[in-house]
Amino acid sequence: MPGWTGALGALKLASGCDRRCAFCAIPMFRGAFVSRPPQDVLTEARWLAERGVREVFLVSENTTSYGKDLGDLRLVDGLLGELAAVEGIDRVRVSYLQPAEIRPDLLDAMAGTPGVAPYFDISFQHASGPLLRRMRRFGDRQSFLTLLEQVRARVPEAGIRTNVIVGFPGETEEDLAELTAFLEAARLDVVGVFGYSDEDGTEAEGYDGKLDEATVQERVGRVSALVEELTAQRAEERVGTTVEVLVEALDEDDGRLVGRAGQQGPDVDGVTYLQSADGAVPEVAVGSLVTARVVATEGVDLVAVPCEEAP
């Protein structure tokens, strides 16, 4: 069984990938997409729950492809409810959704299944239509914004994260302007910004139009600075809202309880600090799921007071 850490457990749905993005080597070393049978996934979820895990984090290279090799692309829709019903599991978190493969009924299942985190990890990679096609991907700024509208129509409080690649071969200033315009309009909670570099054996390794390293890093810095400002603003929009926080640890540096709201994934997203209304440490056990009201932010991190104490 895979490792688990306290209240959070990673649960693998599938391995490999059938997509052929020009920049990615995963299909070469992990092979074709292979879904794990639902019963195996459920058995492991029960095993994790028996060991104190309260949130399962579903991972794969492409969760939107789950079930296609088993003859049913909608398998994941029902599996979410079965996982959320496992005794001891309070929260199910879905990761890595391909925008071109997101189905309305998948959004309905994620939004309508109690226990599924209000969290959408969508792999946009860029927002310029011509550059995305050069990447062997689909979409553009407007189609991605429409998708986000569809998500928020179902889950207004959704937490949304993505990754973007800057400096892909042939990227122009106009392409970069499309990306920044998308980011400014999208109100994303977390954005990972990566500079392009060649991966051995990929299609893009042989592309012309390569940008020099200094240009790539300048663009990474520019987009990263914008993202830092935008995601801090997005966190501020959550002040006054109610969140469900899974308490994970006592921060040894400042003595505060730290956990993650439903909108925050592990490791790479922000965290939520819990404090009492008077600033003291709440009497809450690690591993608890606490309803709290957001009262402040620290960059992308949230500060919240348990609702039973909040004014």
C-alpha positions in Angstrom: 0.0 0.0 0.0 1.3 3.6 -0.7 2.4 5.7 2.1 0.2 8.0 4.1 0.9 11.0 6.3 -1.4 11.6 9.3 -4.9 12.7 8.3 -4.1 12.8 4.5 -3.5 9.7 2.3 -2.6 9.7 -1.4 -4.7 7.2 -3.4 -3.5 6.3 -6.9 -6.3 6.0 -9.5 -4.2 5.2 -12.6 -0.8 5.2 -14.1 0.6 6.3 -17.5 -0.9 8.7 -20.0 -2.2 8.4 -23.6 -2.0 12.1 -24.4 1.0 13.3 -26.5 1.7 16.8 -25.3 4.8 17.9 -27.2 6.7 18.9 -24.0 6.0 15.8 -21.9 8.0 12.6 -21.6 5.6 10.8 -19.2 4.1 8.5 -21.9 7.6 7.3 -22.8 8.6 6.1 -19.4 5.3 5.4 -17.7 3.5 3.9 -20.7 -0.1 3.9 -21.7 -2.9 5.0 -19.4 -4.0 2.1 -17.1 -6.9 2.6 -14.7 -7.0 0.7 -11.4 -10.2 -1.3 -10.9 -12.6 0.5 -8.7 -12.7 -2.3 -6.2 -9.0 -2.0 -5.7 -9.3 1.7 -5.2 -12.0 1.2 -2.6 -10.1 -1.5 -0.8 -7.1 0.8 -0.4 -9.3 3.6 0.7 -10.7 1.4 3.5 -7.1 0.4 4.4 -6.1 4.1 4.7 -9.2 5.0 6.7 -8.4 2.2 9.2 -5.1 3.9 9.8 -6.5 7.3 10.6 -6.6 8.9 7.2 -9.5 11.3 6.9 -8.8 12.8 3.4 -7.9 10.7 0.4 -6.2 12.6 -2.4 -6.8 10.9 -5.8 -3.8 11.1 -8.0 -3.0 10.1 -11.6 -1.5 11.6 -14.7 -5.0 12.4 -16.0 -8.0 11.7 -13.8 -10.4 12.7 -16.5 -9.3 9.6 -18.5 -10.1 7.3 -15.6 -12.2 4.3 -16.7 -11.7 4.7 -20.5 -9.7 1.5 -20.7 -12.3 -0.3 -18.5 -15.0 0.7 -21.0 -16.7 3.4 -18.9 -15.4 7.0 -18.8 -18.1 7.8 -16.1 -16.7 5.3 -13.6 -15.1 8.0 -11.6 -18.4 9.8 -11.2 -19.9 7.0 -9.1 -16.6 6.1 -7.5 -16.4 9.5 -5.8 -19.6 8.7 -3.9 -18.4 5.3 -2.9 -15.1 6.7 -1.6 -16.8 9.5 0.3 -19.0 6.8 1.9 -16.1 4.8 3.3 -16.3 4.9 7.1 -13.7 7.3 8.5 -13.1 9.2 5.2 -14.4 12.8 5.6 -13.0 14.3 2.4 -12.2 13.1 -1.1 -9.9 15.4 -3.2 -9.6 15.0 -7.0 -6.4 16.0 -8.8 -5.2 16.6 -12.3 -8.1 17.3 -14.6 -7.4 17.8 -18.3 -9.5 20.8 -19.5 -10.2 19.3 -22.9 -11.7 16.1 -21.3 -13.8 17.7 -18.5 -17.4 16.5 -18.9 -20.4 18.4 -17.5 -21.5 15.3 -15.7 -18.1 15.0 -14.1 -18.5 18.5 -12.8 -22.0 17.6 -11.6 -20.6 14.6 -9.7 -17.9 16.6 -8.1 -20.2 19.4 -7.1 -23.1 17.2 -6.0 -21.3 14.4 -4.0 -21.1 15.2 -0.3 -17.6 14.8 0.9 -15.9 15.7 -2.3 -13.6 18.7 -1.8 -14.6 22.0 -3.6 -11.3 21.7 -5.4 -10.5 21.7 -9.1 -6.9 21.0 -10.2 -7.1 21.9 -13.9 -4.0 21.6 -16.2 -4.3 24.6 -18.5 -0.5 24.9 -19.3 -1.1 28.1 -21.3 -3.9 30.2 -22.7 -2.8 31.2 -26.2 -4.7 29.0 -28.7 -2.0 28.9 -31.4 0.7 28.0 -28.8 -1.4 25.4 -27.2 -1.9 23.7 -30.5 1.9 23.8 -31.0 2.0 22.0 -27.6 -0.4 19.4 -29.0 -3.1 20.6 -26.6 -6.5 22.2 -27.0 -8.3 25.3 -25.8 -7.7 29.0 -25.6 -8.3 31.9 -23.2 -12.1 32.2 -23.8 -12.8 28.5 -23.7 -10.9 28.2 -20.4 -12.7 31.1 -18.9 -16.0 29.5 -20.0 -15.0 26.3 -18.2 -14.2 28.2 -15.1 -17.7 29.8 -15.2 -19.2 26.3 -15.5 -17.2 25.2 -12.4 -18.2 28.2 -10.3 -21.8 28.0 -11.4 -21.9 24.6 -9.7 -19.4 25.4 -6.8 -19.2 29.1 -6.2 -16.6 28.7 -3.4 -14.4 26.4 -5.5 -10.7 26.4 -5.1 -9.0 26.2 -8.5 -5.3 25.6 -9.2 -3.3 25.2 -12.4 0.2 25.0 -13.8 1.5 27.1 -16.8 4.6 26.7 -18.9 6.3 29.9 -20.0 8.9 30.2 -22.7 7.8 27.3 -24.9 9.5 27.3 -28.3 7.9 29.9 -30.6 6.1 31.7 -27.7 5.7 35.4 -28.7 5.0 38.4 -26.6 1.4 38.2 -28.0 1.1 34.6 -26.7 2.4 35.7 -23.3 -0.1 38.6 -23.3 -2.9 36.0 -23.8 -1.7 34.0 -20.9 -1.5 37.1 -18.5 -4.9 38.3 -19.7 -6.3 34.8 -18.8 -4.6 34.8 -15.4 -6.0 38.3 -14.6 -9.5 37.2 -15.5 -9.5 33.7 -14.0 -9.3 34.4 -10.3 -7.2 31.2 -9.6 -6.2 30.2 -6.1 -2.8 28.7 -7.0 -0.7 28.9 -10.2 2.5 27.0 -10.6 4.8 28.8 -13.1 7.4 26.8 -14.9 10.0 27.8 -17.5 10.2 25.5 -20.5 13.2 23.2 -20.8 13.8 20.3 -23.2 12.8 16.8 -22.2 14.8 14.1 -23.9 12.8 12.4 -26.7 9.9 14.7 -26.8 8.5 16.3 -29.9 9.3 19.8 -28.6 12.9 19.0 -28.2 13.2 19.2 -32.0 11.2 22.4 -32.4 12.6 25.5 -33.9 11.9 28.9 -32.3 13.7 28.1 -29.0 14.0 31.0 -26.7 17.3 31.7 -24.9 17.5 30.9 -21.2 17.6 34.6 -20.2 14.4 35.3 -22.0 12.7 32.3 -20.5 13.7 33.2 -17.0 12.7 36.9 -17.5 9.2 35.7 -18.6 9.0 33.3 -15.7 9.8 36.1 -13.3 7.3 38.4 -14.9 4.4 35.9 -14.8 5.4 34.7 -11.3 5.2 38.3 -9.9 1.8 38.7 -11.5 0.6 35.3 -10.1 1.8 36.2 -6.6 -0.2 39.4 -6.6 -3.3 37.8 -8.1 -3.4 34.7 -5.8 -3.0 37.0 -2.8 -6.0 39.0 -4.0 -7.9 35.8 -4.5 -7.2 34.7 -0.9 -8.4 38.1 0.4 -11.7 37.4 -1.4 -12.2 34.5 1.0 -12.2 36.7 4.1 -15.6 36.4 5.7 -16.4 33.0 4.1 -16.8 29.7 5.8 -14.4 26.8 5.1 -13.9 23.2 6.2 -10.4 22.8 7.6 -8.6 19.5 8.1 -6.3 20.2 11.0 -2.9 18.6 10.3 -0.3 19.9 12.7 0.8 22.3 15.4 3.2 24.8 13.7 6.3 24.6 15.9 7.5 28.0 14.8 4.6 30.1 16.0 2.5 27.6 18.0 -0.6 27.9 15.7 -2.7 25.0 14.5 -2.3 24.5 10.7 -4.4 22.7 8.3 -6.0 22.9 4.8 -9.4 24.2 3.8 -11.3 22.2 1.2 -10.0 24.6 -1.4 -6.4 23.9 -0.6 -4.5 20.8 -1.8 -1.5 19.3 0.0 2.2 20.5 -0.3 2.0 23.0 -3.1 -1.1 25.1 -2.2 -1.7 27.5 0.7 -2.6 26.4 4.2 -5.1 27.6 6.8 -4.0 28.7 10.3 -6.6 28.2 13.0 -6.8 30.5 16.0 -9.4 31.4 18.6 -11.2 34.6 18.5 -8.9 36.0 21.2 -5.8 34.8 19.3 -5.1 31.7 21.4 -4.7 28.2 20.1 -8.1 26.5 19.8 -8.6 23.3 21.7 -8.9 21.2 18.5 -7.3 17.8 17.9 -5.0 17.2 15.0 -7.0 15.2 12.5 -10.2 17.0 13.2 -12.4 18.5 10.4 -13.4 22.0 11.7 -15.8 24.5 10.2 -14.2 27.9 10.5 -14.7 31.5 9.3 -11.8 33.2 7.4 -10.8 36.4 9.2 -7.5 37.3 7.6 -4.9 36.2 5.0 -1.1 35.9 4.9 -0.3 35.9 1.2 -2.1 32.8 -0.2 -2.6 31.4 3.3 -5.8 31.9 5.3 -6.3 32.6 9.0 -9.6 31.3 10.4 -11.5 31.1 13.6 -13.7 28.0 14.4 -17.3 28.9 13.8 -18.3 28.1 17.3 -16.0 31.0 18.4 -16.4 33.3 15.5 -18.5 36.5 16.1 
